[in-house]
Amino acid sequence: MEHIEVKKMIEKIAKLKRFFNKFTFLLNFDSSSAKIAGFIRNKLNKKGTAIGVRSLRFANCFNCIGE
């Protein structure tokens, strides 16, 4: 590989890291988050507005950010 290609690859990797670092909050799903997700799911199920697991996880994560 030429020096220029390696440099471009390193720049692309750095760009991807910056992008994915914005979403690290999605990985922080501890037992407290699980309890909140259960509460949200239960409330929505009682209203007849069930949502999928992924949507529930996003809702919980954004709920945590708002604190």
C-alpha positions in Angstrom: 0.0 0.0 0.0 1.2 3.4 -0.8 1.8 6.1 1.8 -1.1 8.2 0.5 -3.5 5.2 0.7 -2.5 4.5 4.3 -3.0 8.1 5.2 -6.5 8.2 3.7 -7.4 5.0 5.5 -6.3 6.5 8.8 -8.3 9.6 8.1 -11.4 7.5 7.3 -11.0 5.5 10.5 -10.7 8.7 12.6 -13.8 10.1 10.9 -15.8 6.9 11.7 -14.6 7.0 15.3 -15.8 10.6 15.7 -19.1 9.6 14.2 -19.7 6.5 16.4 -18.5 8.3 19.6 -21.7 10.3 19.4 -23.7 7.2 20.1 -21.9 5.7 23.0 -24.9 6.5 25.3 -26.7 3.7 23.5 -24.3 1.2 24.9 -24.9 2.2 28.5 -27.9 0.0 29.3 -27.5 -1.1 32.9 -30.0 -2.6 35.4 -31.3 0.8 36.2 -32.0 1.5 32.5 -33.7 -1.9 32.3 -36.0 -1.0 35.1 -37.0 2.3 33.4 -37.5 0.5 30.1 -39.8 -2.0 31.9 -41.8 0.8 33.4 -42.1 2.6 30.0 -43.1 -0.6 28.3 -45.7 -1.5 31.0 -47.3 2.0 30.8 -47.5 1.9 27.0 -48.9 -1.7 27.0 -51.6 -0.6 29.4 -52.5 2.2 27.0 -52.6 -0.2 24.1 -49.5 1.5 22.5 -46.9 -1.2 22.5 -43.5 -0.4 20.9 -40.7 -2.7 19.8 -37.6 -3.4 21.9 -35.4 -1.2 19.8 -37.7 1.7 20.0 -38.1 1.2 23.8 -34.3 1.2 24.2 -34.0 4.5 22.3 -36.8 6.0 24.3 -35.1 5.0 27.5 -31.7 6.3 26.4 -33.2 9.7 25.4 -35.1 9.7 28.7 -31.7 9.3 30.5 -30.1 12.1 28.5 -32.9 14.5 29.5 -32.0 14.1 33.2 
